[in-house]
Amino acid sequence: MPRRTPSAARSLTAAALALTVAGCGGAAPSSTSTPLVEHGTVRIAASSETPSFDPYSTFGAGQARFSYDSLVNLAPDGTVVSGLASSWQASTTTATFTLRPDVTCSDGTPLTASAVARALTYASDPAKQLAGAQTVLPNVPFTASADDRAGTVSATTTAPFPFLTRSLGLLPIVCPAGLDDPSSLGRTTRGTGPYVLTRYSPGGPYEFTVREGYSWGPAGATTAAPGLPARIVLSVVPQAATAANLLLTGGIDIASVNGPDRARLTGHGLTAEDVATVVGLTFFNQRPGRPLADPALRRALVAALDRQGLANVAVGGTGHPAGDFGAEGAVCHADLAAANLPTQDAAEALRAAGWARGPDGRLTRDGRPLRLRLITSPDLGPTLPPAAELMARTWTALGADVKLVTESLPALVNAMYRTGDFDVVVGTTPGFALPVGFIPFFSGPTPAQGLNFAGITDPEYDALVAQALREQDTEGCGTWNRAAAALFRAADALPIADGRSTVYGRSTTFTTTFGGQLVPTSIRLHR
């Protein structure tokens, strides 16, 4: 199964890619009936700092939507609508996009087909290690070409890939001025998008100013629309409780809040858009020398877990055990976990695998105790540490020596992608809008050559993925689901609960994409 696997050794956002990334999906509108405010300022809470606004970097991809456009966009029902391109066609190996003739970069230069082809080629270069771009682009090599007279951009892959329109078409396009000086992309924006970054400080706030004359947003959205803010200010608010307080007191206008703090925000006249997530997405370190490289041990530990109890803890109430690795609404999403996860008696399975409990109650095999390092981060959600604690108690009762470590997000990423010093990692994710997004995390090289930080090797999954990659778009969903089922049977990973976070607006309306990303041209400020 030939594919490109980018380096993730220096990727903080790689944790977001595996544990918190927001994919691209259908938009859902909020509503309010109060009058619109013209040329106002909307203040948005960002959960973390943005050290670089390069849309292809490990950090800038999440904020790229404000200043960069893609060739196509996705409508509320998931269908593809126009962006920089007015028309497109694709197979499993080729895609062609016809550009709108009126698009200009933020410096005023017209956007040409050659410029788009150059951006696609630049972003796909594995030597550049652009993790933010690699999570969008096809994970098979491709070449891009352009016809400036016809205004067309084409790409041809070296192997079949079923979602070319939804991958190539959704890459943020950097204009030539940015590619000429990539170092400038950290603190300035060089795109065709509706806003331009006009103020930057390392810890925030970050300020964007609207572009006049912009008319090529999703399905032709324009910045001339009434109520569109003239300025957007992103302030760093890492804690959900603080974001909730600021929404209630008027300190911010839009924020995403998860966990118990959502309950405090009901009944206050806020607009709200629920975002499907998977809470507690858990990976098991299968690298050589780690105890969970043994599939029998993984299956026994997973079988021992009370999935309903874990789900209740993970959502801070009555939870529903997750059925898939990605959230509801993702392409090919299905209820797969219950029918495929191990269900054997854990104690008997451990004995069959050679583990014995000594007089002190601890499990040993060949004289070596079973020691597990379980890590998580409250930065990814306030309910994750208690969920991880319940896991630890369950496995301790079986006889494992479990060390539960609660880390900051940078420390968690360091363990995942640099030191490899973990056995179990628990995070939260909306997953990916497309099943291909998970491939580099469930297969392929480990860091620093790839994103497979858990060292998963599953031949059945790899074979089914190779088959699914030859099937066009959603025609391959059955095969993709069989591939995911193989991961469940092998206990390669475990999603704990289907959850919800909510994007709230105070005197604002907006639409969001899969994963809760705001659509900038949809934001309206109300009195």
KETIMAR-139633 format. One line per 10 residues: number of its first residue (from 1); their letters; for each residue x negated, y, z of C-alpha. Coordinates in nm, 3 decimals. Layout:
NUM> A> X,Y,Z ~ ...
***
This chain:
1> MPRRTPSAAR> 0.000,0.000,0.000 ~ -0.223,0.284,-0.117 ~ -0.174,0.611,0.063 ~ -0.363,0.910,0.190 ~ -0.413,0.925,0.569 ~ -0.517,1.264,0.705 ~ -0.745,1.322,1.001 ~ -0.578,1.405,1.330 ~ -0.872,1.425,1.567 ~ -0.841,1.800,1.605
11> SLTAAALALT> -0.463,1.814,1.587 ~ -0.261,1.954,1.873 ~ 0.044,1.955,1.648 ~ -0.016,1.587,1.580 ~ 0.159,1.530,1.914 ~ 0.447,1.729,1.776 ~ 0.428,1.524,1.458 ~ 0.464,1.203,1.655 ~ 0.654,1.323,1.958 ~ 0.819,1.660,1.897
21> VAGCGGAAPS> 0.812,1.744,1.529 ~ 1.116,1.904,1.371 ~ 1.186,1.768,1.026 ~ 1.374,1.923,0.736 ~ 1.742,1.851,0.707 ~ 2.090,1.988,0.664 ~ 2.182,2.324,0.815 ~ 2.468,2.375,1.060 ~ 2.621,2.720,1.115 ~ 2.705,2.906,1.434
31> STSTPLVEHG> 2.979,3.168,1.443 ~ 3.092,3.484,1.620 ~ 3.353,3.747,1.546 ~ 3.183,4.063,1.677 ~ 3.061,4.337,1.436 ~ 2.720,4.311,1.272 ~ 2.418,4.524,1.364 ~ 2.221,4.663,1.071 ~ 1.838,4.677,1.072 ~ 1.816,4.541,1.426
41> TVRIAASSET> 1.558,4.330,1.610 ~ 1.614,3.967,1.710 ~ 1.402,3.828,1.993 ~ 1.335,3.454,1.977 ~ 1.176,3.233,2.243 ~ 0.890,3.014,2.120 ~ 0.801,2.718,2.342 ~ 0.426,2.749,2.285 ~ 0.159,2.982,2.152 ~ 0.075,2.989,1.781
51> PSFDPYSTFG> -0.302,3.027,1.750 ~ -0.283,3.014,1.370 ~ -0.003,3.098,1.128 ~ -0.163,2.902,0.845 ~ 0.140,2.700,0.725 ~ -0.081,2.404,0.635 ~ -0.257,2.396,0.972 ~ -0.176,2.194,1.280 ~ -0.009,2.494,1.442 ~ 0.136,2.720,1.174
61> AGQARFSYDS> 0.372,2.475,1.006 ~ 0.647,2.536,1.260 ~ 0.659,2.912,1.198 ~ 0.606,2.891,0.822 ~ 0.978,2.929,0.750 ~ 0.967,3.303,0.829 ~ 0.704,3.395,0.569 ~ 0.680,3.108,0.322 ~ 0.923,2.950,0.080 ~ 0.941,2.601,-0.065
71> LVNLAPDGTV> 1.042,2.491,-0.412 ~ 1.377,2.359,-0.286 ~ 1.584,2.366,0.032 ~ 1.845,2.140,0.188 ~ 2.211,2.237,0.223 ~ 2.431,2.164,0.528 ~ 2.545,1.834,0.375 ~ 2.184,1.730,0.303 ~ 2.196,1.795,-0.071 ~ 1.906,1.973,-0.238
81> VSGLASSWQA> 1.960,2.340,-0.325 ~ 1.743,2.602,-0.491 ~ 1.443,2.777,-0.345 ~ 1.151,2.897,-0.553 ~ 1.274,2.652,-0.815 ~ 1.606,2.693,-0.993 ~ 1.612,2.335,-1.127 ~ 1.423,2.009,-1.075 ~ 1.411,1.642,-1.165 ~ 1.221,1.348,-1.019
91> STTTATFTLR> 1.158,0.976,-1.038 ~ 0.950,0.763,-0.801 ~ 0.626,0.874,-0.971 ~ 0.689,1.218,-1.126 ~ 0.862,1.542,-1.032 ~ 0.910,1.864,-1.228 ~ 1.030,2.198,-1.090 ~ 1.133,2.502,-1.296 ~ 1.055,2.827,-1.112 ~ 1.282,3.128,-1.081
101> PDVTCSDGTP> 1.130,3.411,-1.288 ~ 1.174,3.688,-1.029 ~ 0.971,3.559,-0.731 ~ 0.693,3.778,-0.591 ~ 0.435,3.727,-0.319 ~ 0.424,3.955,-0.016 ~ 0.143,4.154,-0.182 ~ 0.370,4.222,-0.483 ~ 0.210,3.985,-0.731 ~ 0.442,3.758,-0.932
111> LTASAVARAL> 0.440,3.390,-0.839 ~ 0.333,3.174,-1.134 ~ 0.362,2.803,-1.194 ~ -0.019,2.781,-1.185 ~ -0.019,2.939,-0.839 ~ 0.228,2.679,-0.713 ~ 0.027,2.392,-0.863 ~ -0.284,2.533,-0.700 ~ -0.110,2.543,-0.360 ~ 0.008,2.182,-0.396
121> TYASDPAKQL> -0.342,2.068,-0.489 ~ -0.503,2.265,-0.206 ~ -0.260,2.138,0.058 ~ -0.299,1.775,-0.051 ~ -0.681,1.768,-0.039 ~ -0.764,1.510,0.231 ~ -1.106,1.670,0.286 ~ -0.935,1.981,0.423 ~ -0.759,1.782,0.698 ~ -0.442,1.995,0.680
131> AGAQTVLPNV> -0.220,1.798,0.916 ~ 0.070,2.042,0.890 ~ 0.084,1.995,0.513 ~ 0.026,1.621,0.521 ~ 0.342,1.559,0.722 ~ 0.547,1.716,0.439 ~ 0.370,1.592,0.127 ~ 0.394,1.239,-0.017 ~ 0.159,1.001,0.160 ~ 0.033,0.876,-0.176
141> PFTASADDRA> -0.218,1.074,-0.385 ~ -0.083,1.294,-0.663 ~ -0.199,1.548,-0.920 ~ -0.022,1.877,-0.993 ~ -0.011,2.066,-1.323 ~ 0.160,2.383,-1.451 ~ 0.299,2.539,-1.765 ~ 0.313,2.914,-1.703 ~ 0.494,2.987,-2.027 ~ 0.776,2.748,-1.941
151> GTVSATTTAP> 0.753,2.826,-1.569 ~ 0.731,2.459,-1.471 ~ 0.526,2.275,-1.210 ~ 0.484,1.898,-1.235 ~ 0.334,1.635,-1.008 ~ 0.242,1.273,-1.083 ~ 0.167,1.021,-0.810 ~ -0.078,0.732,-0.827 ~ 0.178,0.500,-0.667 ~ 0.556,0.502,-0.629
161> FPFLTRSLGL> 0.706,0.736,-0.370 ~ 1.085,0.759,-0.333 ~ 1.137,1.112,-0.199 ~ 0.933,1.340,-0.424 ~ 1.190,1.619,-0.437 ~ 1.232,1.614,-0.058 ~ 0.856,1.614,0.005 ~ 0.676,1.809,-0.268 ~ 0.975,2.038,-0.287 ~ 0.967,2.128,0.084
171> LPIVCPAGLD> 0.601,2.227,0.115 ~ 0.555,2.597,0.209 ~ 0.383,2.763,-0.086 ~ 0.083,2.984,-0.006 ~ 0.016,3.260,-0.260 ~ -0.322,3.296,-0.438 ~ -0.441,3.573,-0.202 ~ -0.416,3.327,0.087 ~ -0.591,3.045,-0.098 ~ -0.868,3.285,-0.202
181> DPSSLGRTTR> -0.932,3.361,0.166 ~ -0.795,3.074,0.379 ~ -0.946,3.221,0.695 ~ -0.704,3.513,0.664 ~ -0.403,3.284,0.705 ~ -0.449,3.254,1.078 ~ -0.345,3.612,1.156 ~ -0.167,3.724,0.839 ~ 0.092,3.568,0.610 ~ 0.045,3.533,0.233
191> GTGPYVLTRY> 0.368,3.388,0.105 ~ 0.689,3.463,-0.080 ~ 0.916,3.436,0.225 ~ 1.173,3.679,0.367 ~ 0.949,3.812,0.646 ~ 0.587,3.919,0.681 ~ 0.381,3.881,0.998 ~ 0.304,4.239,1.107 ~ 0.188,4.194,1.466 ~ -0.020,3.922,1.625
201> SPGGPYEFTV> -0.171,3.872,1.969 ~ -0.317,3.539,2.085 ~ -0.055,3.469,2.352 ~ 0.228,3.648,2.172 ~ 0.449,3.821,2.102 ~ 0.442,3.775,1.726 ~ 0.636,4.021,1.513 ~ 0.777,3.974,1.164 ~ 0.916,4.250,0.940 ~ 1.173,4.187,0.668
211> REGYSWGPAG> 1.084,4.214,0.298 ~ 1.301,4.430,0.076 ~ 1.411,4.294,-0.262 ~ 1.394,3.929,-0.155 ~ 1.662,3.723,-0.332 ~ 1.536,3.366,-0.374 ~ 1.614,3.209,-0.037 ~ 1.813,2.885,0.006 ~ 2.079,2.876,-0.268 ~ 1.991,3.236,-0.355
221> ATTAAPGLPA> 2.000,3.391,-0.006 ~ 1.885,3.754,0.006 ~ 1.748,3.995,0.266 ~ 2.005,4.252,0.156 ~ 2.277,4.060,0.340 ~ 2.456,4.261,0.613 ~ 2.340,4.194,0.966 ~ 2.006,4.037,0.873 ~ 1.751,4.162,1.129 ~ 1.481,4.401,1.015
231> RIVLSVVPQA> 1.243,4.259,1.274 ~ 1.199,3.922,1.440 ~ 0.990,3.903,1.757 ~ 0.871,3.565,1.886 ~ 0.779,3.558,2.255 ~ 0.616,3.257,2.421 ~ 0.851,3.107,2.681 ~ 0.724,2.756,2.765 ~ 0.982,2.661,3.028 ~ 1.345,2.578,2.945
241> ATAANLLLTG> 1.462,2.725,3.276 ~ 1.297,3.058,3.197 ~ 1.444,3.063,2.848 ~ 1.789,2.999,2.993 ~ 1.746,3.285,3.240 ~ 1.637,3.523,2.965 ~ 1.936,3.429,2.749 ~ 2.172,3.502,3.037 ~ 2.009,3.835,3.127 ~ 1.961,3.957,2.768
251> GIDIASVNGP> 1.583,3.926,2.764 ~ 1.593,3.716,2.446 ~ 1.851,3.653,2.174 ~ 1.776,3.298,2.053 ~ 1.619,3.002,2.232 ~ 1.617,2.624,2.222 ~ 1.696,2.469,2.561 ~ 1.694,2.102,2.657 ~ 1.756,1.908,2.977 ~ 1.972,2.009,3.273
261> DRARLTGHGL> 1.935,2.383,3.205 ~ 2.184,2.352,2.920 ~ 2.464,2.319,3.175 ~ 2.394,2.669,3.308 ~ 2.453,2.824,2.967 ~ 2.810,2.709,2.908 ~ 3.090,2.959,2.951 ~ 2.877,3.269,2.889 ~ 2.986,3.348,2.534 ~ 2.667,3.221,2.372
271> TAEDVATVVG> 2.669,3.068,2.026 ~ 2.530,2.716,2.039 ~ 2.404,2.462,1.789 ~ 2.335,2.111,1.915 ~ 2.024,1.936,1.782 ~ 1.997,1.557,1.780 ~ 1.678,1.423,1.935 ~ 1.527,1.097,2.051 ~ 1.421,1.132,2.413 ~ 1.137,0.918,2.539
281> LTFFNQRPGR> 0.985,0.791,2.216 ~ 0.725,0.552,2.356 ~ 0.411,0.417,2.189 ~ 0.195,0.126,2.312 ~ -0.181,0.141,2.258 ~ -0.279,-0.164,2.052 ~ -0.639,-0.071,1.987 ~ -0.895,-0.349,2.042 ~ -0.977,-0.399,2.409 ~ -0.649,-0.253,2.540
291> PLADPALRRA> -0.414,-0.500,2.713 ~ -0.114,-0.407,2.496 ~ -0.293,-0.526,2.184 ~ -0.128,-0.856,2.289 ~ 0.221,-0.863,2.129 ~ 0.348,-1.115,2.383 ~ 0.265,-0.875,2.666 ~ 0.432,-0.582,2.486 ~ 0.749,-0.783,2.428 ~ 0.763,-0.894,2.791
301> LVAALDRQGL> 0.721,-0.541,2.924 ~ 0.985,-0.400,2.688 ~ 1.227,-0.683,2.773 ~ 1.190,-0.598,3.144 ~ 1.313,-0.241,3.100 ~ 1.667,-0.134,3.188 ~ 1.742,0.058,2.869 ~ 2.068,0.203,2.999 ~ 1.905,0.318,3.321 ~ 1.617,0.471,3.129
311> ANVAVGGTGH> 1.860,0.647,2.895 ~ 2.049,0.793,3.191 ~ 1.728,0.934,3.338 ~ 1.600,1.057,3.002 ~ 1.903,1.275,2.933 ~ 1.966,1.376,3.296 ~ 2.310,1.214,3.307 ~ 2.493,0.940,3.125 ~ 2.275,0.847,2.830 ~ 2.305,0.630,2.523
321> PAGDFGAEGA> 2.008,0.403,2.444 ~ 1.850,0.513,2.116 ~ 1.923,0.302,1.811 ~ 1.642,0.421,1.584 ~ 1.305,0.596,1.596 ~ 1.445,0.915,1.444 ~ 1.746,1.118,1.547 ~ 2.099,1.093,1.418 ~ 2.131,1.269,1.085 ~ 1.797,1.155,0.946
331> VCHADLAAAN> 1.798,0.985,0.606 ~ 1.848,0.607,0.648 ~ 1.922,0.638,1.023 ~ 2.081,0.319,1.160 ~ 2.159,0.146,1.492 ~ 1.876,-0.108,1.493 ~ 1.728,-0.131,1.841 ~ 1.982,-0.343,2.030 ~ 1.979,-0.623,1.773 ~ 1.601,-0.637,1.736
341> LPTQDAAEAL> 1.431,-0.550,2.065 ~ 1.293,-0.839,2.276 ~ 1.547,-0.974,2.525 ~ 1.367,-1.271,2.683 ~ 1.316,-1.313,3.056 ~ 1.012,-1.095,3.125 ~ 0.864,-1.303,3.409 ~ 0.885,-1.626,3.208 ~ 0.740,-1.454,2.902 ~ 0.445,-1.328,3.107
351> RAAGWARGPD> 0.378,-1.676,3.243 ~ 0.393,-1.819,2.890 ~ 0.141,-1.556,2.782 ~ -0.101,-1.665,3.054 ~ -0.030,-1.403,3.320 ~ 0.001,-1.528,3.678 ~ 0.100,-1.347,3.997 ~ -0.149,-1.382,4.279 ~ -0.084,-1.382,4.654 ~ -0.090,-1.002,4.647
361> GRLTRDGRPL> 0.183,-0.997,4.379 ~ -0.045,-0.865,4.107 ~ -0.058,-1.008,3.758 ~ -0.390,-1.147,3.636 ~ -0.509,-1.341,3.334 ~ -0.851,-1.501,3.317 ~ -0.932,-1.330,3.646 ~ -0.852,-0.979,3.515 ~ -0.566,-0.774,3.658 ~ -0.308,-0.608,3.434
371> RLRLITSPDL> -0.380,-0.237,3.456 ~ -0.180,0.016,3.252 ~ -0.234,0.389,3.210 ~ 0.104,0.549,3.134 ~ 0.095,0.914,3.028 ~ 0.356,1.179,2.953 ~ 0.397,1.556,2.963 ~ 0.670,1.779,3.106 ~ 0.578,2.020,2.826 ~ 0.773,1.784,2.598
381> GPTLPPAAEL> 1.081,1.779,2.821 ~ 1.162,1.793,3.192 ~ 1.316,1.445,3.206 ~ 1.015,1.262,3.062 ~ 0.815,1.229,3.388 ~ 1.111,1.072,3.574 ~ 1.176,0.837,3.280 ~ 0.810,0.736,3.278 ~ 0.825,0.687,3.655 ~ 1.116,0.444,3.615
391> MARTWTALGA> 0.913,0.252,3.356 ~ 0.618,0.242,3.595 ~ 0.832,0.111,3.883 ~ 0.977,-0.163,3.663 ~ 0.638,-0.284,3.549 ~ 0.489,-0.253,3.898 ~ 0.765,-0.481,4.026 ~ 0.654,-0.738,3.769 ~ 0.301,-0.722,3.909 ~ 0.127,-0.470,3.683
401> DVKLVTESLP> -0.101,-0.204,3.827 ~ 0.044,0.108,3.661 ~ -0.120,0.449,3.685 ~ 0.129,0.720,3.591 ~ -0.038,1.039,3.468 ~ 0.155,1.360,3.399 ~ -0.051,1.575,3.163 ~ -0.037,1.913,2.997 ~ 0.038,1.888,2.626 ~ -0.327,1.959,2.525
411> ALVNAMYRTG> -0.448,1.687,2.763 ~ -0.188,1.444,2.629 ~ -0.301,1.509,2.273 ~ -0.663,1.467,2.375 ~ -0.584,1.121,2.514 ~ -0.386,1.023,2.207 ~ -0.615,1.148,1.933 ~ -0.961,1.176,2.082 ~ -1.034,0.955,2.382 ~ -0.766,0.689,2.325
421> DFDVVVGTTP> -0.749,0.659,2.704 ~ -0.388,0.547,2.747 ~ -0.182,0.232,2.727 ~ 0.164,0.384,2.705 ~ 0.264,0.738,2.601 ~ 0.617,0.877,2.641 ~ 0.736,1.178,2.440 ~ 1.041,1.333,2.274 ~ 1.120,1.380,1.907 ~ 1.385,1.455,1.650
431> GFALPVGFIP> 1.163,1.234,1.438 ~ 1.142,1.290,1.066 ~ 1.421,1.363,0.824 ~ 1.275,1.094,0.593 ~ 1.163,0.743,0.695 ~ 0.834,0.792,0.511 ~ 0.734,1.047,0.777 ~ 0.668,0.771,1.028 ~ 0.435,0.567,0.806 ~ 0.100,0.715,0.916
441> FFSGPTPAQG> 0.199,0.676,1.284 ~ 0.300,0.311,1.250 ~ 0.024,0.197,1.014 ~ -0.309,0.288,0.861 ~ -0.626,0.427,1.016 ~ -0.663,0.548,1.371 ~ -0.802,0.895,1.449 ~ -1.019,1.058,1.326 ~ -0.937,0.908,0.984 ~ -0.561,0.883,1.037
451> LNFAGITDPE> -0.260,0.950,1.258 ~ -0.205,0.594,1.386 ~ -0.311,0.687,1.740 ~ -0.161,0.369,1.891 ~ -0.357,0.145,1.652 ~ -0.044,-0.035,1.530 ~ -0.103,-0.324,1.289 ~ 0.220,-0.484,1.170 ~ 0.196,-0.677,0.840 ~ 0.573,-0.721,0.812
461> YDALVAQALR> 0.630,-0.347,0.844 ~ 0.356,-0.272,0.591 ~ 0.500,-0.518,0.336 ~ 0.852,-0.378,0.368 ~ 0.727,-0.020,0.341 ~ 0.539,-0.111,0.023 ~ 0.869,-0.241,-0.118 ~ 1.072,0.061,-0.001 ~ 0.828,0.302,-0.163 ~ 0.926,0.158,-0.502
471> EQDTEGCGTW> 1.297,0.229,-0.447 ~ 1.436,0.569,-0.542 ~ 1.557,0.802,-0.268 ~ 1.831,0.652,-0.046 ~ 1.862,0.337,-0.258 ~ 1.587,0.195,-0.038 ~ 1.755,0.256,0.299 ~ 1.820,-0.114,0.354 ~ 1.451,-0.189,0.310 ~ 1.345,0.104,0.529
481> NRAAAALFRA> 1.575,-0.025,0.803 ~ 1.431,-0.376,0.781 ~ 1.086,-0.220,0.821 ~ 1.197,-0.035,1.135 ~ 1.355,-0.354,1.269 ~ 1.017,-0.528,1.237 ~ 0.864,-0.260,1.460 ~ 1.132,-0.320,1.722 ~ 1.083,-0.697,1.718 ~ 0.709,-0.656,1.767
491> ADALPIADGR> 0.762,-0.398,2.045 ~ 0.533,-0.162,1.856 ~ 0.725,0.139,1.986 ~ 1.039,0.214,2.185 ~ 1.282,0.507,2.162 ~ 1.460,0.547,2.497 ~ 1.770,0.761,2.443 ~ 1.968,0.954,2.187 ~ 1.966,1.306,2.323 ~ 2.057,1.663,2.249
501> STVYGRSTTF> 1.883,1.993,2.277 ~ 2.069,2.312,2.194 ~ 1.974,2.629,2.011 ~ 2.156,2.916,2.180 ~ 2.220,3.264,2.050 ~ 2.312,3.577,2.242 ~ 2.498,3.813,2.007 ~ 2.350,3.626,1.711 ~ 2.458,3.367,1.457 ~ 2.236,3.138,1.253
511> TTTFGGQLVP> 2.202,2.799,1.087 ~ 1.955,2.530,1.182 ~ 1.791,2.246,0.996 ~ 1.736,1.890,1.119 ~ 1.530,1.924,1.435 ~ 1.666,2.267,1.525 ~ 1.451,2.488,1.303 ~ 1.612,2.824,1.234 ~ 1.685,2.926,0.875 ~ 1.555,3.288,0.873
521> TSIRLHR> 1.790,3.417,0.603 ~ 2.088,3.288,0.803 ~ 2.021,3.495,1.119 ~ 2.273,3.770,1.188 ~ 2.266,4.016,1.478 ~ 2.601,4.112,1.632 ~ 2.708,4.382,1.873
***
